[in-house]
Amino acid sequence: MLKSIALSLARFVERGLERIGRRRDADPVLEAYSGYATPDGLVLRGRVLTHLREETPDPRQSRWVNFRQMLSLFVTDEVADVAVEGAGAKAISNAEGYVTLQVPKSAAEGEAGAAWAGVAVRIAGRPETELAFPVRLTGAADWLIISDVDDTIIETGAHSLARNLWTTFTGSALTRKVHEDARALMQRLVEGDRNPVFYVSSSPWNLHRFLDALMARNNVPKGPMLLRDLGVSEAGIGDSHHDHKGAAIDKILAANPGLNCFLMGDSGQKDAFVYRDAIRRHSGRVKGVALREPAPGVGADDAAAIVEIEAMGVPCFHGPNFEGALQHWGLQ
């Protein structure tokens, strides 16, 4: 009964936000997300919307202005059933406007040996909508990195819902802070641009452009993001934190069968459990785990999961920062 009421309320709020953002006279446009390579080709991802919201943050603006700009990212008007094409492939946007194209690797346009390339994609019949969808190529990588975002890379307070919401909605791409130790560890692991990084987060796709800009501004290595669809359905609001991250890790490892990985996360959102279960499913694929402790120490449940990770032969570093992770993994 309570679940039914909650879902009805969530659908009401979702429809209200959609009505606020709707522009009935606008032609659909494309929003491109970063794609990635698989053994069979390239996976391109994006979304069809009535318009893109462009907000330029100012370091002098108030938290109220930050709040309005952040809220506007959630007031999207997605467009379903739109044909999108590129490199000979075609797909139809789903109910939330999301679209995925699978194209041959030969479709990538860029410098030979580059880590990133682009593939021209457009709404069918509308050449003026064409833009390059970025795609991460694997090349001669030694390993890959899969990392959480909130409290792992970016200071958020995700372990506290109230603090998380306050930090998310009252900050901007100019005021939000990146953990220096996370940036240093990530830059060491990617070795220039040799080794790809993938970001797995329970943050919604609405924040993709914001997170991309924030990381670029702070020199955090760029990588495809696998975020969460918060659309409301009979099953609930999006996937659970554990299920979403676990499925994303499975997808990334399946796309890179020849590469092992390092996992970065934090203990505040139970990443230890997600990573423990991933290690069980992908025996031998995980070279090391690093978990930030956003609060002093770890709880008994997290500590037990860490013990299980170590028992499976995977070194698991945990602490208030990542400064000892490389040594714990035997990379120094």
C-alpha positions in Angstrom: 0.0 0.0 0.0 2.7 2.5 1.0 4.8 1.5 -2.0 1.8 2.1 -4.3 1.2 5.6 -2.8 4.9 6.5 -3.1 5.0 5.4 -6.7 1.9 7.4 -7.5 3.4 10.5 -5.8 6.7 10.0 -7.7 4.9 9.8 -11.0 2.9 12.9 -10.2 6.2 14.8 -9.4 7.9 13.5 -12.5 5.0 14.6 -14.8 5.0 18.0 -13.1 8.7 18.5 -13.7 8.2 17.4 -17.3 5.4 20.0 -17.8 7.6 22.7 -16.4 10.4 21.9 -18.8 8.3 21.2 -21.9 8.7 23.3 -25.0 6.0 22.1 -27.4 7.2 24.3 -30.3 10.8 23.1 -30.1 12.4 20.5 -32.5 14.1 17.6 -30.7 17.9 17.8 -30.2 20.5 15.3 -29.2 22.5 15.2 -26.0 25.6 13.0 -26.5 27.1 10.8 -23.7 30.5 9.2 -23.8 30.5 5.7 -25.4 32.9 2.9 -25.4 34.4 0.1 -27.5 33.5 -3.6 -27.3 35.0 -6.6 -29.1 32.2 -6.3 -31.6 32.2 -2.6 -32.3 31.4 0.8 -30.6 28.5 1.6 -28.2 27.3 5.1 -28.7 24.9 6.6 -26.1 22.8 9.7 -25.9 19.4 11.2 -25.3 16.7 13.0 -27.3 15.4 16.1 -25.6 13.3 19.1 -26.7 16.2 21.4 -25.8 19.4 21.5 -23.9 19.7 23.7 -20.8 22.9 25.7 -20.9 23.9 27.3 -17.6 27.2 29.1 -17.1 28.1 29.2 -13.4 29.7 32.3 -11.8 31.9 32.0 -8.7 30.1 35.1 -7.3 26.6 33.7 -7.6 24.6 32.8 -4.5 23.6 29.3 -3.3 20.0 30.2 -4.4 21.2 30.7 -8.0 23.2 27.5 -7.8 20.1 25.7 -6.5 17.9 27.0 -9.4 20.6 26.0 -12.0 21.0 22.5 -10.5 17.2 22.0 -10.3 16.9 23.0 -14.0 19.0 20.0 -14.9 16.2 17.8 -13.6 13.5 19.7 -15.5 14.1 17.8 -18.8 11.6 17.1 -21.5 12.7 13.9 -23.1 11.3 12.8 -26.5 10.3 9.1 -27.1 10.0 7.3 -30.4 12.5 9.4 -32.3 14.7 7.7 -34.9 18.5 8.4 -34.5 21.1 7.3 -37.0 24.8 7.1 -37.4 27.4 5.1 -39.3 24.7 3.0 -40.9 23.0 2.1 -37.7 19.6 3.3 -36.4 17.8 3.2 -33.1 14.6 4.6 -31.6 14.6 6.7 -28.4 12.8 5.0 -25.5 10.2 6.4 -23.1 12.9 8.4 -21.3 14.5 9.7 -24.5 17.6 7.5 -24.2 19.1 6.0 -27.3 21.9 3.5 -27.9 23.6 2.8 -31.2 26.0 -0.1 -31.9 28.3 0.7 -34.9 31.5 -0.8 -36.3 34.9 0.3 -35.1 35.7 1.6 -38.5 33.1 4.3 -38.0 35.4 6.1 -35.4 36.9 9.3 -36.7 40.1 10.6 -35.1 43.8 10.3 -35.0 45.4 6.9 -35.4 46.1 5.4 -32.0 44.1 8.1 -30.1 42.3 7.1 -26.9 39.1 9.0 -28.0 37.3 9.3 -31.3 34.0 10.6 -32.5 31.1 9.2 -34.6 28.7 11.4 -36.4 25.1 10.9 -35.2 21.9 12.8 -36.1 18.2 12.6 -35.8 17.0 10.8 -38.9 16.0 13.2 -41.7 17.5 16.2 -39.8 21.1 16.8 -40.8 21.3 20.0 -38.8 21.1 18.0 -35.6 24.3 16.0 -36.4 27.1 16.0 -33.8 30.0 13.8 -32.9 29.3 11.2 -30.2 32.5 10.7 -28.2 33.7 7.1 -27.8 36.5 5.7 -25.6 38.8 3.3 -27.5 40.8 0.7 -25.6 44.0 0.6 -27.6 47.0 -1.1 -25.9 45.8 -0.7 -22.3 47.3 -2.7 -19.4 44.2 -2.5 -17.3 41.1 -0.5 -16.7 39.7 1.5 -13.7 36.1 1.4 -12.5 35.3 4.2 -10.1 32.4 5.5 -8.1 32.0 9.3 -8.2 30.3 10.7 -5.0 32.7 10.8 -2.1 35.2 8.8 -4.1 36.2 11.5 -6.6 34.0 14.4 -5.6 33.3 15.6 -2.1 29.6 15.0 -1.6 28.6 13.5 1.7 26.6 10.8 0.0 26.5 8.7 3.2 24.2 11.3 4.6 21.1 12.0 2.5 20.5 15.5 3.9 24.2 16.5 3.3 24.2 14.9 -0.1 21.1 16.9 -1.3 22.5 20.1 0.2 25.9 19.7 -1.4 24.4 18.6 -4.8 21.8 21.4 -5.1 23.6 24.4 -3.6 27.0 24.0 -5.3 28.2 24.5 -8.9 30.9 23.2 -11.2 33.1 26.0 -9.9 32.5 25.5 -6.2 32.3 21.7 -5.9 35.6 20.1 -4.8 37.5 17.1 -6.0 39.5 14.9 -3.7 43.2 15.6 -4.6 44.3 12.1 -3.5 41.7 10.6 -5.8 42.8 12.7 -8.8 46.4 11.7 -8.1 45.7 8.0 -7.9 43.5 8.1 -11.0 46.2 10.0 -13.0 48.7 7.4 -11.9 46.5 4.5 -12.9 45.5 5.9 -16.4 49.2 6.5 -17.3 48.5 9.5 -19.5 45.5 8.1 -21.5 46.8 4.6 -21.9 44.4 2.9 -19.5 40.6 3.6 -19.7 38.6 4.7 -16.7 34.8 4.2 -16.4 32.7 6.0 -13.8 29.8 4.1 -12.2 27.5 6.2 -10.1 23.9 6.2 -8.8 23.6 9.8 -9.8 21.0 10.4 -12.5 21.8 10.9 -16.2 20.6 14.5 -15.8 23.9 15.3 -14.1 26.1 13.9 -16.9 27.0 17.3 -18.4 27.5 18.8 -15.0 29.8 16.0 -13.8 31.7 15.9 -17.1 32.4 19.7 -16.8 33.4 19.4 -13.2 35.9 16.7 -13.8 37.4 18.4 -16.9 37.8 21.6 -14.8 39.7 19.7 -12.1 41.8 17.6 -14.5 40.2 14.3 -13.5 40.7 11.8 -16.3 37.8 11.6 -18.7 35.9 8.4 -19.0 32.5 7.0 -20.0 29.9 7.4 -17.2 27.3 4.8 -16.4 24.7 6.7 -14.4 21.2 5.8 -13.3 17.9 6.3 -15.0 15.6 7.8 -12.3 12.4 7.3 -14.4 9.4 6.1 -12.5 8.0 2.7 -13.4 5.8 0.0 -11.7 9.0 -1.5 -10.3 10.0 1.7 -8.6 12.3 4.7 -9.2 15.2 3.5 -11.2 17.4 0.6 -10.1 18.7 0.1 -6.6 22.2 1.4 -5.8 23.6 -2.1 -5.5 21.9 -3.5 -8.6 22.8 -0.5 -10.8 26.4 -0.6 -9.9 26.7 -4.3 -10.1 25.1 -4.4 -13.6 27.3 -1.6 -14.7 30.5 -3.3 -13.6 29.3 -6.5 -15.4 28.7 -4.5 -18.6 32.2 -2.8 -18.5 34.0 -6.1 -17.9 32.1 -7.8 -20.7 33.0 -5.0 -23.1 36.7 -5.4 -22.1 37.3 -9.2 -21.8 41.1 -8.9 -22.1 41.6 -6.4 -19.3 41.6 -6.8 -15.6 40.5 -3.8 -13.4 41.0 -1.8 -10.3 37.9 -0.7 -8.3 37.6 2.6 -6.5 34.8 3.5 -4.2 33.9 4.5 -0.6 32.4 2.8 2.4 29.7 5.3 2.9 27.5 3.8 0.2 28.3 0.2 0.8 30.6 -0.1 -2.2 32.5 -2.9 -0.4 29.4 -5.1 -0.8 29.0 -4.2 -4.5 32.7 -4.9 -5.2 32.8 -8.1 -3.2 29.9 -9.5 -5.2 31.5 -8.3 -8.5 34.7 -10.1 -7.5 32.7 -13.3 -7.0 31.2 -13.0 -10.4 34.4 -12.2 -12.1 37.1 -14.3 -10.5 40.6 -13.2 -11.3 39.5 -10.0 -13.1 39.9 -7.5 -10.2 43.6 -6.5 -9.3 42.8 -4.3 -6.4 40.1 -2.4 -4.5 40.4 1.1 -2.8 37.7 2.4 -0.5 37.6 5.9 1.0 36.2 6.1 4.5 34.1 9.4 4.5 33.3 8.8 8.1 35.8 7.7 10.8 36.4 4.0 10.4 34.1 1.5 8.8 31.1 -0.2 10.1 31.0 -3.9 11.1 29.2 -4.9 7.9 31.7 -3.1 5.6 34.6 -4.5 7.6 33.3 -8.0 7.1 32.9 -7.4 3.3 36.5 -6.1 3.2 37.7 -9.3 4.9 35.9 -11.4 2.3 37.5 -9.4 -0.5 40.9 -10.0 0.9 40.1 -13.7 1.4 39.5 -14.0 -2.3 43.0 -12.8 -3.0 42.2 -9.2 -3.9 44.1 -6.5 -2.0 41.6 -4.0 -0.5 42.9 -0.7 0.7 40.7 1.4 2.9 41.3 4.6 4.8 40.4 8.3 5.0 42.2 8.9 1.7 43.8 6.9 -1.1 47.4 7.8 -0.4 48.5 4.3 0.5 46.5 2.4 -2.2 49.3 1.9 -4.7 51.7 0.5 -2.1 48.9 -1.8 -0.8 48.4 -3.0 -4.4 52.1 -3.6 -4.9 52.4 -1.0 -7.6 55.1 1.0 -5.8 
